[in-house]
Amino acid sequence: MADVADTLFGADSIPLPQGGPLYLQLKRWIEDAVHRGAIKPGDALPSERDLAARVEMSRVTVRKAVQHLVRDGILVQRHGSGTYVAPQPNRVEQSLSQLTSFTEDMARRGMVVRSVWLDRGLYAPSPEETVTLGLSSSDNVARVARLRLSGDTPLAIERAALSASVLPDPEAIGTSLYSHLEKSGHRPVRAIQRIRAANLDDADAKLLEVSPGVASLHIERTSYLASGRVVEFTRSIYRGDTYDFVAELRLGDSRSTR
C-alpha cells in the first residue's frame, strides 16, 4: 500500500479550500480526498503530530478536524493503532417521484435486504396520530417500526402509524407493509413527503451503527388512499452516507404565468 502521507501530503504547498476556520478547511480537504479516491478505505492517515507539521497548523486544530471527520463517518480511530479512512458503504438512489415500499425499491436494484422488527403492536394514539390519521379518542393505532438493512449494513429506521381498522394485526405483516395492505385494499396511491437534515441521537445512531451526531435524512410521509383518506403516517431516518434521493424536474408551462 502506498504511503498516504506521501500521496496526500507530498506537495510542497497544500491548497486548502478557503473560507471558514482552519479546522474546517482541513476537514473539507481530507473529505474531498476520500470522495475522489486519492485516499481509500483502510488507508492510514499520518499521526496527529506529523499531520500538523505538514499542513502548518497546531495539533489542536488538526485534532478538531479529525474529530469532526470521525463523527461524520469519514474516518475511524482505532485505539493504539491510529486513524484510518472508514469503509464507505455503497450509496442507494431512491426516486422521489414514485410511491414504492422499501422492499420493492431495493428489489428493483437487485439488492438483498432484510428487516429487524423494533416494534409492532396496537396502542392508544398520540395527539399527533389522532389528528393526522383522523382517529377518535376510542380508536387504536397500529405502530410498526423496523430497522432496514442491506446485507449487514443498516440503511434506515422506519416508524409507521396506521389506524387499527386498516391494520388490525400488525404481527401478520410479512416482508412488505404495502404488500400486506394491498391484500385488504388499503395500499396508498399517493403521498406527501417532507425531508430535512438532522443529527442522529444516541439511540438511533447505535441502531444505524454510526457515531452520535452524524448527519442523517429525516423523512415524514403522509400516505393517502384513492378516496383521499389518510392511511399511513411514517417517520423514517436514513443514513446520510448511504442514500441519495433523486427527483426529476420539468420546465413548467410558462403560459400559466401570463
N, C-alpha and C positions, 0 to 999 in steps of 0.2 A: 504494500500500500504506500502510495506517495506520501511524503511528509506534508501534512496540511499546512503547517507553518510556512513552508516554502511555497506551496501552491497559492495560498491565500494572501500571505504577507511578504512575498518575495520582492515586490516592487519597492523602489527607494521611497516613494511617497504613496500614501494611502488616500485615494479620492473618496473621502466620506461624503455622504449626501448632506447638503447644507440645510440648516434650519432646525430650530429646537435645541434642547440641551444636548451636551456631548454624548451622554449615555444613550439617548435616542438615536443619534447619528450612527453610533457604533452598532446599536441593535439593528437598525434598518439595513446597514451594510452586510452584517453577518446573515440576516434573514434573507436578503436578496441572493447572497452567495449560495445558500442552501436551495432556494427555489430554482435558481438557474443551473444547479448541478455542479457548481465549482467545488463544493464540498458535499459529500454524500453521507447517507445514513451510516452510522458506525464509525465515521472519521472522528478522531480526537482533536480537540482544539488545543492550542498552546496553553501553558499554565497561565494563571492569572498574572503573575509577575512578568512573564515573557510577553504576554499579550499587551500589557500596559506599556512596556518598553517599546514595542514595535509600533504602536499607534500613538505613542507620546501622550498618554493620559494617565491619570492617577489610578491606583488599584481600586480605590473606592468607586470611581466612575465605571471601570471595567466590570467590577463585581455587580453593580446595579444593572448594567446592560445584560449580563449573563443571567441574572436572576429573572429579569423580565422574559428572556428567551426560554428559560426553563418553565416559567409559569405558562407561557403560550404554547408549550409542547414542541418547540423547535429544537431545543437542546435538552439533554438529560445528564444529571450528575450522578456519578457512581462513587460512593464513599471509598476513599483510599485509592481511587483509580484515576479520576479526572472528569472532564466534561466532554461529552460526545454529541454528535448530531443524532437526534432521535429518529427512530424509524418513522417514515412518512406513509400513512395509510393511503390506499387508493381512494381518489375522490369520486363521489357519485353525483351525477347530474340528475336533477328532478325537474320536470316541466311544471310550470305554474298555470298552464292553460288546460290541463286535463285533471279530472277528478278520479283518481285511482287509489286503490289501497296500497299500503307499503309492500305487501306480498306480491301484488300484481306488478307493481312498478319494478321491483327487483327481479322478478321472473323474466320480464321483457329484456333485461340486461344479462340474463344467464347467470345471475348471482345466486349462490346458495345462502339463504337467510333462515334465521330461526328467531324465536321469541322466548323470553323468560317472563313468566307472569309475575307481576309485582302485587297485583290486587285484582279481584273480580268478585263483585257482590252487590247486594241491594242495600241502600241506605236512605235515611231521611235526607231530602235535598237541602243544599245550602241556599241562602237567599239568591245568589247569582244563578244557580242552576234552576231554581223555581222560575225566575224571570225569563231566562234565556230559553228554556225548554217549554215554557207555558204550563207549568205544573201547578196544582193546588197544594195546600198545606198537608192534605191527607195522602198525596201521591208519594211513591218511592222513586228513587233514581238508581239506575244501574251504572256502576262505575267499573271500568276496566283499565288497568294500567299494565303496560308491557315495556320491557327493555328489548329493543330491536338490535340484532347482531348480524353481521356478515362474517361467516366463519367464526373466529374468536374475537373479532373486533366489534365492540359496541358502537352503534351508529346513532341511536336516538332513543329517547324515552317518550312514550305516548301515554297520555292520560285522557280517557274519553268518558263522557257522561251522556246517558240516554234515558228517556222515560222508561220505567219498568214495564209499561204497557207495550212498548216496542221490543224490549229485550227483557223478558220476564225471567230468563235463566242464563245469566252470564257464564255459568260454568259450561254451558253447551257450545260455546264458541270454539271452532276448530282453529285452523291456521290463519283465517282471514275473517275479520269482523264484517266487512262488506259482503262477502260471500254468504255469511250467515244471515245477514239482514235481507239479502236478495231472496232467500227462500220464503220469507214471510211477506214479501212485497214492500219492505221498508228500506231498501237501499237508496241512499240520497242521490239526487240527479244534479245538484249544483251546490256550490259552497262559496262562502266569503272567507278569505284568509287575511290575517294581519301578521306581518313579520317584523320582528325587531331584534336587535342585538342586545345581549345581556351576558353578564359574567356568571359563571356557574357557582352555586353554593356548594358547601362541603359534601352534602348527601348526594346530589346529582352528579357532581364531579367523580365521586367514588364509583357510582354505577357506570359512568362512561369511561372510567379508567384514565382520567386526565387530572391535572392539578387544579385545586380550587382556585376560582377567579379567572380561569381560562374563558375566552370569548366563545359564545355559542349563539345559535339562532333559535329564538322562541317564536313558535307559530300558534296562533289561536285560530281555530276553524269552526265556523258555524255552518252546518250542512242542512239542506232542505230536501223534502220530498217534492214530487211534481205538484202536489196540492198547495205547496207553499208552507207547509208545516215544518217547523224546526225539528229535526230528528236526532241531531248529534251536536255536542259541543266538545271540542277537543283542544287540549293544550299539549303541544309537542316541543321537545327540546332536542335539537340536533347539534352534534359536534361540529364546531366551526371548521375543523381541519379535514372533514370527510365529505361535506356536502356543498354543492353549488346549485342554486336554484336559477332556472333559466326561463325567461318569458319572451315570446315573440311579440314584437311591436309593429303595428302597421300605421301608415300615414292616414290620418283622419280625413274625412271629406271636408275640404276647405269651403265648399258651398254652404255647409251648415253654419258657418260663422258669418255669413253675409247678411 
